[in-house]
Amino acid sequence: MRYAALACAVLLLGTAQPAHARTRPDVQTVMERLADTPGVLGAIAEMYADGKRIGRGSAGSRLLDGRGGKIPAGARYRIGSQTKGMTATVALQLVKEGRLGLDDKLSAVLPVVAEEDLVERADEITVRQLIRHTSGVPEWFRGGLVDVFDTTTYYRPADLMKVSRSQPRAQEPGEKFSYSSANYTLLTMIIERVTGRSLAAEFDRRLFRPLGMTKTYLPVRPPEGIKGPHGHGYTPGPDGELHDMDRLNASWGHGAGGVISTARDMAAYRAAFIQGRLLPADLQKVITAPPEGAPAPPPLPCGGKLVQTNGGAAGFTSATISTLDGRRHFAVSTTLDAAQDLTVIKAITQAGADLLCAQSG
């Protein structure tokens, strides 16, 4: 399914080639170019250096057919699978605190999955494997398993794991990389059991408030939308008509892809993560080291001097592109008026390379 395939891109860098050092377009110019990409309806972005905004832009329109004016450049947007990095960070903070172990077995830290037969071979799967997508737990985020157009049904994490359980395993536990949002549904359940608080509360306590991410939140109840003026994304339905995807089902996003944020807040988060202010180096590598058996990344922008995280689902694609020292960040959101594909990710990667390569050292 197109939105499940896009989610896999979160662990890969883009395919753009290095920009020439002499090319220094501004953010607005780059957004106008991005908005011309087939399938893109609206595009917003901001660029930050050492915590200060150094550029912003908005192009395209907030609604279909040029209606609604431009999206405010500082508007909130869905970050999609960029949420997974936050969920993994909180889980690893619990490891640092001695409340969770990387080699703890899933059945031990989350007994319900064995008691209710929600996960096959739960006594073999580890926390490390969940974080690194090597558990082999089947994906639930596929067409025919969840209805992306159903914005009202509330799914508990356990309900999503029942959907996952209905599918065949992808591999042996720990054997290789196999991307699955179910890993992060399980990490959500683990965090909530260990802390006794909701994941949204833990995000607020550990990430959003300490980092000054004042406009970021995790909705979990449908059909909660995005607060404040923002862009609307659309995707074709079974009838071939475009459907407004403004109110995606928050209950199946959750720790796998539910956070709503802004460019400023995402720049603050990525700076803190890359600069080691959220995790010690050994635990940070659990997230950043290439997973076993993951496909080799394509050629990297700027000779590998940038790192990119992506997220997307029906109606939107977002990304944050940063220099390796965590000092400069380009955070971008696109809303769509066509079926999702990797063309938009490639265009976003090129936009980040155009803006950051000449300044990446």
C-alpha positions in Angstrom: 0.0 0.0 0.0 1.3 3.5 -0.9 1.3 5.0 2.6 3.0 1.9 4.1 5.7 2.0 1.4 6.3 5.6 2.1 6.7 5.0 5.8 9.7 2.8 5.0 11.5 5.9 3.7 11.9 7.2 7.3 15.0 5.1 7.7 16.6 6.1 4.4 18.2 9.2 3.2 17.1 10.8 0.0 18.4 10.3 -3.5 19.4 13.8 -4.5 22.9 14.5 -5.6 25.0 17.2 -3.9 24.2 20.8 -4.8 26.9 23.1 -6.0 28.4 25.3 -3.3 27.7 28.4 -5.4 23.9 27.6 -5.4 22.3 29.5 -2.5 18.5 29.8 -3.1 16.3 31.1 -0.4 13.6 29.0 1.3 10.7 30.7 -0.5 12.3 30.0 -3.9 12.8 26.4 -2.9 9.2 26.1 -1.7 7.9 27.5 -5.0 9.9 24.8 -6.8 8.7 22.1 -4.4 5.1 23.1 -4.9 5.5 22.5 -8.6 6.2 18.8 -7.9 3.4 16.6 -9.3 1.1 15.7 -6.4 2.1 18.6 -4.1 -0.7 21.0 -3.2 1.0 23.1 -0.6 4.5 23.3 0.8 5.8 25.1 3.9 9.3 25.1 5.5 11.5 27.0 7.9 15.3 26.8 8.2 17.1 27.3 11.5 20.8 27.8 12.5 21.8 27.5 16.1 18.1 27.8 17.2 17.5 31.0 15.2 15.2 31.1 12.1 17.2 32.1 9.0 14.5 31.5 6.4 11.0 30.5 5.8 8.6 29.9 2.8 5.1 28.9 1.7 3.9 28.0 -1.7 0.9 26.4 -3.3 -2.5 26.6 -1.5 -4.1 25.6 1.7 -7.1 23.9 0.0 -7.8 22.4 -3.4 -8.1 24.6 -6.5 -6.1 27.4 -5.1 -8.6 28.1 -2.4 -7.8 29.2 1.2 -4.6 31.2 0.4 -1.2 30.0 1.3 -0.5 27.9 4.4 1.2 30.0 7.1 4.9 29.0 7.0 4.9 28.4 10.8 1.7 26.3 10.8 1.3 23.0 12.6 1.5 19.8 10.5 1.6 16.0 10.9 5.1 14.7 11.2 4.1 11.1 10.5 6.8 8.5 11.1 9.2 11.1 12.5 7.2 10.3 15.6 8.9 6.9 15.8 12.2 8.6 16.7 10.6 10.3 19.6 9.0 7.0 20.8 12.3 5.3 20.6 14.0 8.1 22.4 11.6 7.9 25.4 12.0 4.1 25.5 15.8 4.5 25.5 15.6 7.0 28.3 13.8 4.4 30.3 16.7 2.0 29.5 19.1 4.7 30.8 17.1 5.0 34.0 17.3 1.2 34.5 13.5 0.8 34.2 13.7 -1.2 30.9 16.4 -3.3 29.3 17.3 -3.5 25.6 17.4 -7.3 25.8 14.2 -7.6 27.9 11.8 -10.0 26.2 8.5 -8.6 25.0 6.4 -11.2 26.9 8.2 -10.1 30.2 7.8 -6.3 29.8 4.3 -6.5 28.2 2.6 -9.8 29.4 -0.7 -9.0 27.8 0.7 -9.8 24.3 1.4 -13.4 25.4 -1.7 -13.7 27.5 -4.0 -12.5 24.7 -1.9 -14.0 21.9 -1.4 -10.6 20.3 2.2 -11.3 19.1 3.6 -14.6 17.9 6.9 -15.6 19.6 6.7 -12.8 22.1 9.0 -14.7 24.4 11.8 -14.3 21.9 11.4 -10.7 20.7 13.5 -8.0 22.5 13.0 -4.3 23.1 16.1 -3.7 20.9 14.5 -5.5 18.0 11.3 -3.5 18.3 13.3 -0.2 18.1 15.4 -1.4 15.2 12.5 -3.0 13.2 14.2 -6.5 13.4 11.4 -8.2 15.4 9.5 -9.6 12.4 6.2 -8.5 13.9 3.8 -8.0 11.0 2.7 -4.6 9.8 -0.9 -3.5 10.5 -0.7 -0.2 8.5 -1.7 -1.6 5.1 -4.7 -1.2 2.9 -7.3 -3.8 3.6 -6.2 -4.0 7.3 -7.0 -0.5 8.4 -9.3 1.9 6.6 -7.5 5.2 6.1 -10.8 6.9 5.3 -12.3 5.8 8.7 -11.7 8.8 10.9 -14.1 8.0 13.7 -13.4 4.4 15.0 -11.2 4.4 18.1 -8.5 1.7 18.0 -6.7 0.7 21.2 -3.1 -0.3 20.6 -4.2 -3.9 21.4 -6.8 -3.7 18.7 -4.1 -2.8 16.2 -1.9 -5.7 17.4 -4.9 -8.0 16.7 -4.8 -6.8 13.2 -1.0 -7.4 13.0 -1.5 -10.9 14.5 -3.8 -11.8 11.6 -0.8 -11.5 9.2 2.1 -14.0 8.6 5.4 -13.2 10.3 8.0 -11.5 8.0 11.0 -13.3 9.5 12.7 -14.8 12.5 13.1 -12.5 15.5 16.3 -10.5 15.1 17.1 -12.0 11.7 17.0 -8.8 9.6 15.4 -5.4 9.0 11.6 -5.5 8.2 9.8 -2.1 8.7 6.6 -2.4 10.7 4.6 0.3 12.6 3.5 -2.6 14.9 6.9 -2.4 16.5 6.1 1.2 17.7 2.6 0.3 18.7 4.2 -2.2 21.0 6.8 0.3 22.3 3.9 2.7 23.0 2.3 0.0 25.1 5.6 -0.8 26.9 6.2 2.9 27.7 2.7 3.3 29.1 3.0 0.2 31.2 6.4 1.0 32.6 5.7 4.6 33.4 2.0 4.4 34.4 1.4 7.4 32.2 0.2 7.9 28.6 2.7 8.3 25.8 1.4 11.8 25.2 2.2 12.7 28.9 5.6 11.2 28.6 6.3 13.1 25.4 5.3 16.3 27.2 7.3 15.6 30.3 10.5 14.3 28.6 10.6 16.1 25.2 8.1 18.8 24.4 8.3 20.9 27.6 12.1 20.6 28.2 12.9 21.5 24.6 10.4 24.4 24.4 8.3 22.6 21.8 5.2 24.6 22.8 3.1 23.9 19.7 3.7 20.2 19.5 1.3 17.5 20.8 0.2 13.9 20.4 -3.5 13.5 19.7 -4.9 10.0 20.3 -8.7 10.2 20.0 -10.4 10.5 16.6 -11.4 12.6 14.9 -9.1 15.3 16.4 -7.6 17.5 13.7 -4.7 19.9 13.6 -5.0 23.0 15.8 -4.9 26.4 14.1 -4.6 27.4 10.5 -3.0 24.6 8.4 -2.9 22.9 5.1 -5.3 20.2 4.0 -4.1 17.1 2.2 -6.2 14.9 -0.2 -5.9 11.4 -1.6 -8.0 9.4 -4.1 -10.6 7.1 -2.5 -12.0 3.8 -3.9 -14.3 5.9 -6.0 -11.5 7.7 -7.6 -12.5 11.0 -6.1 -10.2 13.1 -3.9 -11.0 12.9 -0.2 -9.9 15.5 2.3 -7.6 13.8 4.8 -7.5 16.6 7.3 -8.9 14.5 10.1 -6.8 11.3 10.0 -7.6 8.7 12.6 -5.4 9.7 15.6 -5.8 6.4 17.4 -3.8 4.4 14.9 -1.1 7.0 14.5 -0.1 7.2 18.2 3.6 6.4 18.9 4.1 5.1 15.3 3.2 8.4 13.6 0.7 10.6 15.4 2.6 13.7 16.5 1.6 17.2 15.2 4.3 19.8 15.3 5.9 22.8 13.6 9.1 23.5 11.7 10.5 25.4 14.7 9.7 22.6 17.2 11.1 19.9 14.9 14.3 21.9 14.5 14.6 22.1 18.3 14.0 18.4 18.7 16.5 17.3 16.0 19.2 19.6 17.4 18.8 18.1 20.9 18.8 14.6 19.5 21.8 14.9 17.2 23.8 16.9 19.8 23.4 14.1 22.4 21.2 16.1 24.8 18.5 13.4 24.9 20.5 10.2 25.0 24.1 9.0 25.7 26.0 8.0 22.6 25.7 4.3 23.1 21.9 4.4 23.3 21.6 7.0 20.5 23.3 4.5 18.2 20.5 2.0 18.8 18.4 4.4 16.7 21.0 5.7 14.3 23.1 2.7 13.4 22.0 1.0 10.2 19.7 -1.9 11.1 20.9 -5.4 10.3 19.8 -6.4 6.8 18.5 -2.9 5.9 18.8 -1.9 2.3 21.8 0.1 1.4 21.0 3.8 1.3 21.1 5.7 -2.0 23.8 8.3 -2.7 23.7 10.9 0.0 23.4 14.7 -0.4 26.5 16.7 0.3 28.6 13.5 0.4 26.8 12.2 3.5 27.0 15.5 5.4 23.2 15.6 6.0 20.8 13.4 7.8 17.1 13.2 6.9 14.0 11.8 8.7 10.7 11.5 6.8 7.1 10.8 7.6 4.0 10.6 5.6 0.6 9.0 5.0 -2.4 9.7 2.8 -2.5 13.4 2.2 0.8 14.6 3.4 4.6 14.1 3.5 7.0 15.8 6.0 10.7 15.7 6.6 13.5 17.3 8.7 16.9 17.6 7.2 19.9 18.5 9.4 23.6 18.9 9.3 25.6 16.2 11.1 26.6 18.7 13.9 22.9 19.4 14.6 23.4 23.2 14.1 21.3 23.7 10.9 17.9 22.3 10.1 15.4 22.5 7.3 11.9 21.3 8.4 9.3 21.0 5.7 5.7 19.8 5.2 3.9 19.1 2.0 0.2 18.5 1.6 -0.9 16.5 -1.4 -3.6 16.3 -4.0 -2.7 12.9 -5.4 -1.8 9.4 -4.3 1.3 9.2 -2.2 4.6 8.1 -3.8 8.4 8.7 -3.3 8.6 11.5 -5.9 7.7 14.0 -3.2 10.4 12.7 -0.8 13.0 13.0 -3.6 12.0 16.6 -4.2 12.1 17.4 -0.5 15.6 15.8 -0.3 16.8 18.0 -3.2 15.3 21.1 -1.6 17.3 20.4 1.6 20.4 19.7 -0.3 20.0 23.0 -2.2 19.7 24.9 1.0 22.1 23.1 3.4 24.9 21.5 1.3 26.8 24.8 0.8 26.7 25.4 4.6 27.4 21.8 5.8 31.2 22.2 6.1 
